[in-house]
Structure formats: structure tokens, C-alpha cells
Amino acid sequence: MTLRFRDVAERVVDALLEASPEWALDEGDTRGAHRLTDHSAEGDVRRTAMLTDALGSLDEIDPDLLPPGDLVDLEVLRTKVSADLWHTAELRPHTWNPLVYAPGEALLPLVERELLPLTERLAALASRCSALPGYLATARTRLTEGPGMPRVHVETALAQLAGDRELLTRDVPALAEGDSEGGPALKEAAGRALEAVEEHESWLRTELGFADADPRLGARSFAAQLWYTLDSELSPEALLVRAESDLLATEEAMAEAAAEYEGQPRRPGQVAEVLSALADDHPVTSQDLRSTGEQALEHLYRRTREAGIATVYDDPVQVVPMPESRRGVAVAYCRPPGPLDPDAHAQPTFIAVSPPPDDWPAERRDSFLREYNGAMLRNLMVHEGMPGHALQLAHAARHDGATRVGKLLMSGTFVEGWAVHAEEVMAGHGWSGTDSAEGRRQDLALRLVRLKTRLRMILNAILDVRMHTGDLTEEEALALLTERGHQEEGEAVGKWRRAQLTSAQLSTYYVGYTEMAAIARDLAETRPELSERERHDLMLAHGSPPPRHLRTLLEL
């Protein structure tokens, strides 16, 4: 049965990769590097049939006959296939969300990473550029057939298309200059792709006037999305109750930390004043966001090693400005090389930070930079870099299971949960590692911003549930984020936009953290002989499975 399951699993993985060549390339599988996903109605029929057959094959496997590692792979793969089937047949985002068709997601991996030898890379880019006119024509057909597009999705797609134009007019031609044989064909294909992007942009601008669909999923669809995203039995209602209770407890801890930082008794308004003073003391500009992040990351590599938090690998990590074609959703991301890339260890992990948008008023830009002041950027680099995402993903890349499932399929609940857990661990060890007065103040500052990001994490979940299942208004959301979350107006506006553009992802931080922190505590109790580094290495040794499956693998 074990060998049969592994054979079935590999065939299902191949089918999933073939059906989604952009995703496959992101994961390091270059076999479909010249193709784009077929989003036509006929493509939907083929995808639905493939997923239905895959699910049937997996359902024929007797889970009672599998060892724990294979059992986890079976459940993770079954959830992935079920989620894809639900998205294709029921949620159908490709009929109402123009971001599904973002050209940058098809082209950027081939531009920013050496996934293939240059000649093959240029040929793949040329092929994808040549396919873009038909791909975007299909997009317009499907988006016209659907229930209508939400305005926020169209606005974000238009903003990203500006980055796509720059990609096609600057980055792709510059890459083409490196090969006299394949370069001319790529330049010609990029020119046609640019015309297609401009045509699509013109169409979206026209459609913007009619884009009045509600971005809320509604209670039923959100509950399904939450289940597939978290791989958890937690209902939206239970999540909301738990988050609102933790919000109160975190506000209390925040008040205590602010009083300690200021060295004064607690008083009304103290938290806001202390955070404002912290921003004043750690100013940043749009120009030095990157350098400040790089300096923080360099320090965190040393600090993580000396504190014995987890094994630190020397895989290359770069802090980069977020490409324009990916802006408009999150402020930062960590993107490792694809786990299926045989040269993954030599490829850099990118930590991308987005500066405030150029079209924002000066006051909102200043507000954003106060939110992401130098002290907050330190914690952001903990989350995105060390010992957060970059460290965890380096461990995951070294996982070598019996199938590709554990390497390929990553649980957002695990990934974000680990990064938030890493914030708390680093805050516990302190930023400085010294007992000087200045060192203690730096440690207090990190603890303070960590508690602020804990408030943000909890509010992410509350916003996610209330926005998609209720009637939360923008005004109410901004008040919640600025008053109880102490967020600057620029951050709150961006988070409201993100809540509309995504669903369930914002809940992964809170749910993931609670589950990963509980696993860390339980592992410490059951294996007291292990050091903190050994415990964390053990948690990170199995790829990025949903936390409930990690418990199985750790025998908790």
C-alpha cells in the first residue's frame, strides 16, 4: 500500500504542476516554463476532470496501512486537490478577480531567477510573451461572463499592470541583450506582449466604472475558504470569539510594556504616546527602508546564532524593493527559491519590502513611514528573515520525504505561525544580548513593537472574519485598526484593502501562531532534555505541514 500511495501521489503532483505552469515554475519545476495556465471554459472542464480523478485515486488509498509520514502526505495532498476543485467549480475567482491573470506572475520568475540556461530562459520568456495576447483575451472573456468585478480588485490590477509595462519595456529587453541568438525573438515577443498589456489595461479602465461587485465572500464561502486555508476545524464564529478575547489580554500587556518603557505609571493614552515617541526616535525614509532592513537582518543572523534559537544556514538572502508588479496587497514578503529547483540552495531568497505608493498624499506616506519606523523594521526582519520565514524555509528546503508532497505543499498556517512564533522568541531573548542600559532599552523597544504586531495579528483575524461574513464598513475597520491596534492611518488603509483582496490568509497569522506556540510548549514538556535549538530544529525538520499534522509527525 505504501508503494502504491507514493506512486499515486507522484502522479497527482505531476498533474497539478502541469495544470498550473506559473505555480510550477515558482516551485522550481521548469517543464512548463514556456506555457501559461488555460483559464478557458474548456480548460475548466479539463481541470475539474483531472482533480476529480485525482481525488478518486487518493480516496482509494487505505490510510490505516500507511506509516505516519505517508499518512500526512496523503491528507495534505487530498486537501490541496479538494481546495483546487472547490476553487475551480464553486468559488471561480478567475471569473471575477482580474488579479488571477497578472502578467508579472508569469514573467517575473524567469527575469529575476536563473532557472534555466540563458538561451532556454529567453526562449521560455519569448513563448510566454507570445502567449500573453491570447491569455489576456481569455481573461476578458471570463471576467465578462462572471458575476462582476469588485472595484478594489480592478484598481489593484491596474496598479500592477504599470509594473508589468516596466517589466516588458526595461527588464525583459535588458535580459534579451545577453544573447544575440535568442534576444531578437524575445524583444519582438515582448513588444507584442506590451501591446496586449496596454489593450488589457484600457479595457480594465473602462470596466472600472462598472466594477461594483461586493468583495465579501459571504459566510458560506468564507467558511469553506477558511477550512481549506487553515486545514482546521475552527469555524469563523469560534475564531472571532477567540481572537476578541486575546485582543483584550494583549491590550493589557501592551499597556504594561508602554509604562515600563516610559518608566512611568500607567495612564490613559500612554500606549499611543509611547509608540509615537518610538517612531520619532527611529525615523526612516522611503530611500533607506532597504538599507535599514539589511542592517537589521545582518544583526539578526548573529543574534539568532548566539541565542541558540535554531540552526542557521548560510543560504543567500537578499533584501530587495518589492517589484511594482507585485505591489498593492502586502507590505513585505519572503520568497525562497522553488523547492523543486535542483540548484535551490544556490539561489537567493528575496525579502521584498514595498515603499509607500507614489500616488499617496504626502501625509499618508509620512504616516506609513512612521508605522514602519526603524524599531518596527527590526521586528519585520525578524518575521520575514531571521529567525522567521528565511530560516524556516531554509530548513524546509532540506526536507527530503518519500514523495514531493512535503517539499512542495506548504501550509500558510505553519509558515506564518512559525514567523509570528519567531517574533515572540526573539523578543524573549532581546535585541541586544547585553545588560547595558542602552541594551535593555533596545530590548524593551523590540518587546513593545512585538506586542503591537501581536495586536495586528489578532486584528487581522477579526478583520478577515468580520469583513467577509458581516457588514463591517471601511470607517469601522479603520477605527478598529487605528484606535485598538494603534496603527498609523497609512497602515490601516492598506490593511483594509488587503482584507478585501484576500480571504482567510489574514487569519493564518493568528491561528498559526497559537498552534505553533502550543506545539513548542508541548514539545518542551515532553522532551525536556532538548535545548531550544534542538526543539525548534525538530519542529522545522518536516517541511511546512499544517500544524495538526506536525503534531502527528512529532508524536505529540
Buried (B, 14 or more C-beta within 10 A) or exposed (E): EEEBBBEBBBEBBBBBBBBBBBBBBBBBBBEBBBBBBBBBEEBBEEBBEBBBBBBEBBEEBEEEEBEEBBBBBBBBBBBBBBBBBBBBEEBBBBBBBBBBBBBBBBBBBBBBBEBBEBEBBBBBBBBBBBBBBEBBBBBBBBBEEBEBBBBBBBBBBBBBBBBBBBBBBEBBBEBBEEBEEBBEBBBBBBBBBBEBBBBBBEBBEEBBEEBEBEBBBEBEBBBBBBBBBBBBEBEBEEBBEBBBEBBEEBBEEBBEBBBBBBEEEEEEEBBEEBBBEBBEEBEBEEEBBBEBBBBBBBBBBEBBBEBEBBBBEEBEBEBBEBBBBBBBBBBBBBBBBBBBBEEBBEBBBBBBBBBBBEEBEEEBBBBBBBBBBBBBBBBBBBBBBBBBBBBBBBBBBBBEBBBBBBBBBBBBBBBBBBBBBBBBBBBBBBBBBEEEEEBBBBBBBBBBBBBBBBBBBBBBBBBBBBBBBBEBEBEBBBEBBBEBBBBBBBBBBBBBBBBBBBBBBBBBBBBBBBBBBBBBEEBEEEBEEBEBBBBBBBBBBBBBBBBBBBBBBBEE
